Amino acid sequence: MARRPTSRRWLAEHHSDEYVKKARELGYRSRAVFKLEELDQRFSLFRPGMSVVDLGAAPGGWSQFATRRVSPGGTIIALDLLPMEPVAGVSFIQGDFREDATLNRLRAELAGRTVDLVLSDMAPNMSGIRGVDVPRALYLVELALQLSQQVLRPGGTLVLKAFSGSGFDDFLREVRADFARVALSKPKASRGRSPETYVVAGGYRAAAR
């Protein structure tokens, strides 16, 4: 089947992308790692010994970066619907975290412990129709927020990818009700035409729940 012009254009851009090339050179699995690296540089997300949950982890670039930053002594638990090749030092759970079975596996991994940081680079399969894509993306960030409310320690941090549009301001109000500090950031590695932005929320107020 012949590729559509948009697919050919995307492939051409992808293979010439400086971050794609840099990821290959450094052994990272995706260009998205450089978004997390910039967020870490700006907000000091990581420290040795931290416990981290990485949502939507496949193919594993964020987990690769995180495990290097929390070593020695850190813990990374990655979740995704898709399979993921093993990453040294990372516990991987394949499943849908909306389902009790997956949540129970996460709770078993945590063994009653809370975590320092929840990461989410989840995004829906994009249709190109904004009225469809934005609600799908908003649903995912709501789920990530709900999970963080269950597993974050008081004072913990949530970092997630969101898309601006209808409902986003209401979502931010939810986040601000639960966290002492909330900032928005669009890393340089985000493609210019992408509506994505990253929400970095620190100082989780567990008592609010």
Number of C-alpha atoms within 10 A of each C-alpha: 3 6 8 8 9 9 11 12 11 11 12 11 12 14 11 11 14 12 20 20 14 14 17 12 9 8 10 20 19 19 21 19 22 22 20 22 19 16 20 14 11 11 13 10 22 21 16 15 15 20 23 27 29 25 23 23 26 23 18 26 20 27 29 22 16 30 25 15 18 19 15 12 12 19 22 24 22 25 26 21 15 13 15 16 10 12 16 11 17 20 16 24 22 17 16 15 21 12 9 10 12 18 17 12 15 20 15 11 14 16 9 9 13 17 22 25 25 25 24 25 21 19 20 14 9 12 9 9 8 14 11 12 17 22 17 16 22 22 15 21 23 15 14 24 19 11 17 23 20 13 22 23 18 17 15 22 25 26 25 22 22 25 22 13 15 13 13 17 11 9 17 15 11 13 21 16 15 20 21 14 14 19 13 15 15 18 19 12 18 17 11 10 6 9 14 18 16 21 22 21 25 24 16 25 18 16 7 9 8
